[in-house]
Amino acid sequence: MPRLTRKLIAQLEPREAEYTVRDTEVIGLGVRVWKTGSKTFTLTYRLGGQSRKLTLGRADASYALEEARDRARSALQDVRNGIDPQAEKVAERSAMTVAAMIDRYMTEGPAFKPNKKQASWATNRSLFDCHVRPLLGSRLARDLTRLDIARFQLEVSQGKTARNMMVGHRKRSLVTGGKRVASLAVATLGAAYEFSIMAGYLKDNPTKGVERFQTVRRERYLSEREVAAVSEAVLEITREDERLSVMADAVRLLILTGCRRGEILGLQWDFVDWRAGCLRLPESKTGAKTVPLADAAINILRRRWDESRPLDASRGHNSGDTAISETRSKYVLPALKGSGHYVGLPRVWEDVKARADGIMRRRAAEIGEDPRDVKTMLNVRIHDLRHSFASFAIADGASLFMIGKVLGHKQARTTEIYAHLSDDPLKLVANRTGQRLSAMMGIGVDSLAADATA
């Protein structure tokens, strides 16, 4: 059995069957010659009473003989220590990529988080598919470092994953970047790592310790004049198309209840408690909740109930048969087509905003104000109607605790975003109380000012 050399390896010719030429310097090392003429370095060893074979690499210029001997010696040392180098290689080859980790999280994660909403899972999937997979999907999950995560966040914020392309017939995929999206992507990736650690797939979470972008919460509160403009705008639209009365009532109910868009659009008649004057929603972003209804909201619901009353059964024309009576939709705001609920609000909302903006500017001109000074309404989101409900409640003296109850907040810190709105009402209370007390003490604001200047 000869000692392997570069010259000997180059002279090995293929045969009808593959064969191996062993090395005399490193026991177990050999060159395997395939019928095709290709050659690979192999290491044969025994572990646990079984013979095993480890492929080291191609026996060509890209993998030197001495490099093969060094790796063979290292592998044999592992065998002496009870480590199977072939098992290590298989484990490395089958190590989870970030894409595979994401797939497991989306498939098995719901078992770990049974109370997480489907909408949240859908948001996670979107963040993974649009940002994480393109930049990190092929990387091994165990190899990512905090620096990799920080770079990922920066690249997403700079728009590296942004795209605007057609993905089907009349269907466009629009993906944007930005700091808020980047921060959410890191948080979502961190959740996938935490799941993998709990499931025993990984040991570390590289997203921990990475400073995420601080994003400014976007807040827009409508004034009384703006609410009136929105109401006038939806009325204009329904006069042009009576079918959109469902849209108008959706906007009115959003303003009057402070509910989220999905809670109103998916509202069913079974959720309306007429006797108690409230909505009993079996599911929302924070779970089941009760929403108290203002009289104006109840009036809208009663009108819709009467308008959606099934038609009486009638006899067919000259047939002698009885036509089947139409049934009432289970949804308060039924779809214009089909049996589901109305879903067209986001599209029509653009028209509502544009019209309301024009109304505000016309009203300003009518009372002698400069229309250019009017705050634009083109940036008002549907969710801002919920914020506005809270702002008007605070202006009327409601406490943050009570507002949190009405809006269905589970945690007090969620309602604290409205804390700054309570400054003016609190100042009014302080002024009223101060004036009363100062009157009791026989002093007034004028006399205090005089004393201060004396």
C-alpha angles and dihedrals in degrees: 000000000000129000110255116250133170090251093051092048091051090052096053109113128201119256136195088273130031116259140182130228113206128220121233095204098058112031111229096021116119147152116247115209115202127207088250091060096251117132132208135184112241135183121210118198141154125239127170091358093303130109114234135183128212123194110219102183147285116318096229140095091294092063116040123214093239090051089053091050092050092050092046091053091049091049092049089052088054089052090054088053091052096256118133107220091195091055089049090053093049091048091050091048092050096041112134118265118212088255091054091047090052091050091052092047093051092045102040101021096084088065089059093043106036093162096054112113122244089235089060091051089050090053090050092051091051093051091047095047097042101040117005101047096048094052105028108012097105095045121099108257092221093054099056115110133199088259090056090052092047091051090047091054092049093049093050091048089052091053100253090143095041116122142164111195143137112260100175145342106330089340122121129190112217115184122175132188129208136135096283094052091045092052092048091049091054092048092049092048088050090055090054090052092049090052091049091052092050090048092051096245096115139017106209138045110213093191090071112099094021111127108231125211115271107232125200112236109238110232126180121172122190121227123223090261091051092050088051089050091052090049091050091048095054089047090054091051094050091050088058094044118018091194088071091066084101088061092049092052090047090057092045093051091047090054095045099044107032088226125150119261095252092049092057100037091049094042114137128201090240088065093059114096102197095181095053094035096233145103117249104202112193091201137022138145089287098034130260114354143168120233117199113221128222116226090251091057091048090052090054091050092048091050092050090047091055093044092051095051110134117255117254115259113260135190117260117251110272090333103099088224126120115236116231112256117243114247127226115255113249088227124084089214105035124194119265087235129025131009101291131089129280113282104165098091098103091056096046091043089074089061091045092054094047093050093045090051090053092047091052092052093047091050090050092052091048092058094043100261124134108257089212089067092059114109109245119250094198090094096053112119126206088245089058087073087068091050090049092053088057093047093053091047091053091047088056090055101262116153123241088243093057092044089052089053093050094047092046098242113168095197127047093223089065090063092045091083085079094050094101090057090065093065095088096046090047090051089052090052091048092049094048093048092044092051091051093048093045089053089053090052092049094244133111139196092262094053092048090052090050092051090050092055096043 
